[in-house]
Amino acid sequence: MTIRFNMLGGFTVSAGGQTVNLIDALGKQTAAFLALLCLSHDSIVTKERLIEVFWGDSKNPLNAMKFTVHRLRKCLEELPIEGAAGWVLTQKGGYSFHCGPMVLDVEQLEHFSAEIVSPQQAQQLSELYQGALLEGLEVDEFYSRREHAWQVYLTQVQRAAQSLGEQGFSEEAEQLLLKALRFDPYQDQLNYLYLKLLLDEKKYAMAIKHYEKISSSFYSEFGMEFQGKSQSLIYFVSAGDDDREITPREYLENLAAVRGNSAFYCERAVFQKLVQNKMLEAKRSKQTIVLVMISLKITDPAVSHEECGNVLDQIIRSNLRANDIVTRFGRTQFGLLLNLSRREDIHLIQERLSRRLYRKFSPSSCRLVYHFEVLGENPEKE
């Protein structure tokens, strides 16, 4: 009999037509203990490792561990699944988990692969991910594993959606992306792929409605404009009749009507050209032009570099002026090109960006490091 353990969205076990919620049946700490053994199935988890994870601050960690193992085995005996009482084995120096033939959903997610994804495979992927890894069990050990599982799922969904779209299965691709967006409605790449699918199908109204919905929700939650690759697609839709000739006056009038109160974002190659241009301009002008490099240093392993970097991305774009220029060098580094009336204003900008970020993430979990150079002068650091 094959036993199935589902860890994506909770922690359950299924066999012989029975499904048991292990968090409810065992309690959170005991379920977390079992989950760690299960993730390391058929290998030994040392007592030292278990103490580090669960009882690092305990005065009597060995006694606490023995009590947990005793309680776990008693609870397993009561499960309506044959052989559950023998899942946890005592080994020299630690414990191991063994239940015979088993399926673990998080391992299925890791191994999900196909060059060309069929609608049936996409449905399987959609059904596989039901939420965060071991949701409800807040143990430090699980945070990095949780983020890894999410990133694997994102990669699989994006690849599957692109494959489906190329084969003409647009509806299936849209449904797959919408399911993923339920877990993170502001994920830029997912929104970009979803909007692109809609635009390719000429569903312009649906695309605009979707973007306006997430943009409004994002502004309500974070107090800033939702931007990224998705926004560029919506601007493309709004352009409308590109073939119509336009006079310079009409162009300027239309430009004045466009909301442009946030910084201009560009790719790195364009940013490089603009910096070169500003360097020449700085030699001829008295205006203060500053090149700023912002690095995000993550000090808490529970904090996702991707999530923190994306939040900082939105903060930077929404809190600078329309004539400021921004690019992103990586997940955690950004470049800014600022036109300032006074050199001292750079400190005000630093303070504003840091204050916004620390509303979302504690200063103990991440910090911002600024390096800047006034073009035409000697480098400075901050």
Secondary structure, DSSP 8 states (H G I E B T S, - for coil): --EEEE-BTS-EEEETTEEEEHHHHH-HHHHHHHHHHHHTTTS-EEHHHHHHHH-TT-SSHHHHHHHHHHHHHHHHHTSSSTTGGGSEEEETTEEEE--SSEEEHHHHHHH---SS--HHHHHHHHHH--SSBTTT---HHHHHHHHHHHHHHHHHHHHHHHHHHHHT-HHHHHHHHHHHHTT-TT-HHHHHHHHHHHHHTT-HHHHHHHHHHHHHHHHHHHSS---SHHHHHHHHHHH--TTS---HHHHHHHHHHS---S-EE--HHHHHHHHHHHHHHHHH--SEEEEEEEEEEE--TTS-HHHHHHHHHHHHHHHS-TT-EEEE-SSSEEEEEEEESSTTHHHHHHHHHHHHHHHHS-TTTEEEEEEEEETTS--EE-
